[in-house]
Amino acid sequence: MKPLAFAAALSTATPALAETGLFLAWPAQPAAALTHWDPAAAPLLQDAGCSLHRSGTISGSLGPLDWPQMKGFRLYRCASPVLGALSASGASALLARHGQQPVLFEGSLTLFPADAPDAEAEYIVKLSHYNNLDTEQRAADLTTLGSVISDLENVWQTEAVLTPATALGTLRPDDITFLYYSSGAEAEAFRAANPGVLEQVGQFNKAHLTAFTYLGATVLSQPVN
């Protein structure tokens, strides 16, 4: 993956009210595994008022966080928690492959007003673990970085932030941010024109995070098979 310019949940837009979000990522496997997951999970997702918000394929990861290799992801919006029921029913186990388990996170989901990304977008999912050594300075650094990027061309759009309360398959991050550039060309143009922003992001990560990873993804209009 190429260097990414992003620190945390930076958006000048007013977010919508938080709701429950469920993030699912699974390892490479035959399409039959998802075929089994969908009917097993559907009644539980329906009972929890869940709808599919975003889905896609994962091409790789970049960062010091030890993240298991995953093939695809889904982000659900839900009216109530559902992860416990999915685990108890055995639905999540249907996505295991050769001993590698799927990853699921559930918690508060905050959505930001943004145009829906299409297949041309460079979509990024960032998982962050904070050190919490100086939360006030972290907030101040985010505000400063937000001011720096507010008028820049080709800047990324923050779509959503998930703050997990529970996790399956790996350690629970402090937050997961979903963002995108409208196209790969715009992402390249932004990085080329703003090396100072890239440096600020690196400084933020070094000062405030114990571990993180950026997942490079491609959005699909329909759930990935």
C-alpha positions in Angstrom: 0.0 0.0 0.0 1.0 3.6 -0.6 1.5 6.2 2.2 -1.7 7.5 3.5 -2.7 10.9 4.8 -5.0 10.5 7.7 -4.9 10.8 11.4 -8.3 10.2 13.0 -11.8 11.3 12.7 -11.3 14.6 10.9 -14.5 16.1 9.4 -15.9 19.7 9.4 -19.4 18.3 8.8 -21.8 17.9 11.7 -22.3 14.1 12.3 -25.6 12.4 12.5 -26.7 10.9 15.8 -24.7 7.9 16.8 -26.2 4.5 16.3 -25.0 0.9 16.7 -22.5 -0.2 14.1 -21.2 -3.7 13.2 -18.0 -4.2 11.3 -17.2 -7.6 9.8 -14.1 -8.7 8.0 -13.3 -12.2 6.8 -10.4 -14.2 5.4 -10.1 -15.4 1.8 -12.4 -18.4 1.3 -14.9 -20.0 -1.1 -18.0 -18.0 -1.9 -20.0 -20.8 -0.2 -18.9 -19.5 3.2 -20.7 -16.2 2.7 -23.6 -18.1 1.2 -23.9 -19.9 4.5 -23.4 -16.7 6.6 -26.1 -14.7 4.9 -29.1 -17.0 5.7 -27.7 -17.8 9.2 -27.2 -14.1 10.1 -30.2 -12.6 8.3 -32.8 -13.3 11.0 -30.6 -11.9 13.8 -29.6 -8.8 11.8 -33.3 -8.2 11.0 -34.3 -8.5 14.6 -31.6 -5.9 15.5 -32.8 -3.6 12.8 -29.6 -3.9 10.8 -29.0 -2.7 7.3 -25.9 -3.0 5.1 -24.2 0.4 4.9 -21.0 -0.4 3.1 -19.2 -3.5 1.7 -16.0 -4.1 -0.2 -12.8 -6.0 -0.7 -9.6 -5.5 1.2 -6.4 -5.3 -0.8 -3.8 -4.9 2.0 -2.8 -3.2 5.2 -0.1 -0.7 6.3 1.0 0.1 9.8 2.5 -1.5 12.9 -0.7 -3.2 14.2 -0.6 -6.9 13.8 -3.7 -7.3 11.6 -4.8 -10.7 10.2 -5.0 -10.9 6.4 -8.6 -10.4 5.4 -10.4 -10.5 2.0 -13.5 -8.5 2.5 -15.5 -6.3 4.8 -19.0 -5.1 5.6 -20.3 -2.3 7.8 -23.8 -2.6 9.1 -26.0 0.1 10.7 -28.2 -1.4 13.5 -30.9 -0.2 15.9 -29.6 -2.5 18.7 -26.5 -4.7 19.4 -26.4 -8.0 17.6 -22.8 -9.3 17.9 -23.5 -11.4 21.0 -26.4 -13.2 19.2 -24.3 -13.8 16.1 -21.6 -15.4 18.2 -24.0 -17.5 20.2 -25.8 -18.8 17.1 -22.5 -19.9 15.5 -23.1 -17.6 12.5 -19.7 -15.9 12.9 -17.9 -19.3 12.9 -19.2 -20.0 9.4 -16.7 -17.4 8.1 -13.6 -19.1 9.6 -11.1 -20.5 7.1 -8.3 -23.0 7.9 -8.3 -21.9 11.5 -8.3 -18.2 10.7 -11.3 -16.5 12.3 -13.3 -13.5 11.0 -13.0 -10.2 12.8 -16.1 -8.5 14.2 -16.4 -5.2 16.0 -19.6 -3.6 17.5 -20.2 -0.3 19.1 -21.3 3.3 18.6 -21.3 4.3 14.9 -21.2 8.0 14.0 -22.0 8.9 10.3 -20.8 12.1 8.6 -22.6 13.7 5.7 -20.7 12.6 2.6 -21.4 11.5 -0.9 -21.5 7.7 -1.2 -18.1 6.5 -2.6 -18.1 4.4 -5.8 -15.8 1.7 -7.2 -13.4 4.4 -8.3 -12.8 5.6 -4.8 -9.7 4.9 -2.8 -11.4 3.6 0.3 -9.5 3.4 3.6 -10.3 1.8 7.0 -8.1 3.0 9.8 -7.9 1.0 13.1 -6.4 3.0 16.0 -5.2 2.1 19.5 -4.5 5.3 21.5 -2.0 5.6 24.3 -4.2 8.2 26.2 -1.1 9.9 27.6 -2.4 13.4 26.8 -6.0 13.3 25.5 -6.3 17.1 25.6 -3.2 17.5 23.4 -4.5 14.8 21.1 -7.8 16.7 20.6 -5.8 19.9 20.0 -3.6 18.3 17.4 -6.7 17.0 15.6 -8.2 20.4 15.6 -5.0 21.9 14.2 -4.8 19.2 11.5 -8.4 19.7 10.6 -7.8 23.4 10.1 -4.8 22.7 7.9 -6.7 20.4 5.5 -10.1 22.3 5.5 -9.3 24.2 2.3 -7.1 21.8 0.5 -8.0 20.3 -2.9 -8.5 16.5 -3.3 -8.6 16.0 0.5 -10.1 12.8 1.9 -13.8 12.5 3.1 -14.5 11.0 6.4 -17.6 8.8 6.1 -18.0 7.2 9.5 -16.3 6.4 12.9 -17.0 3.3 14.8 -16.1 3.2 18.5 -16.1 -0.5 19.4 -17.4 -1.8 22.7 -16.9 -5.5 21.9 -14.7 -7.5 19.5 -14.3 -11.0 18.2 -11.3 -12.4 16.4 -8.7 -9.8 17.4 -8.0 -7.1 20.0 -10.5 -4.3 20.2 -9.3 -1.0 18.8 -10.3 2.4 20.3 -11.9 3.5 17.1 -12.2 2.6 13.4 -12.5 5.4 10.9 -13.9 4.9 7.4 -12.7 7.5 4.8 -12.1 7.8 1.1 -10.6 9.8 -1.7 -12.9 10.1 -4.7 -10.4 8.3 -6.9 -6.9 7.0 -6.8 -5.8 9.9 -9.0 -7.1 12.4 -6.5 -5.3 10.5 -3.7 -2.0 10.7 -5.5 -2.5 14.4 -6.3 -3.2 15.1 -2.6 -0.1 13.3 -1.4 2.1 14.8 -4.0 0.9 18.3 -3.2 0.9 18.1 0.6 4.0 16.4 2.0 3.6 18.6 5.1 0.3 17.0 5.9 1.7 13.6 5.6 4.4 14.6 8.1 1.8 15.9 10.5 -0.1 12.7 10.3 3.0 10.7 11.0 3.8 12.9 14.0 0.2 12.5 15.3 0.4 8.7 15.1 3.8 8.7 16.8 2.6 10.9 19.7 -0.8 9.5 20.4 -1.1 5.9 19.1 0.4 2.7 20.4 -0.6 0.8 17.3 -2.6 1.4 14.1 -3.2 0.0 10.6 -4.7 1.4 7.4 -6.7 -1.1 5.4 -6.8 -0.4 1.7 -10.2 -1.3 0.2 -12.4 -1.1 -2.9 -16.1 -0.4 -2.3 -18.7 -2.7 -3.9 -22.2 -1.7 -4.8 -23.4 -5.0 -3.6 -22.2 -7.3 -0.8 -19.0 -9.0 -1.7 -19.1 -12.8 -2.4 
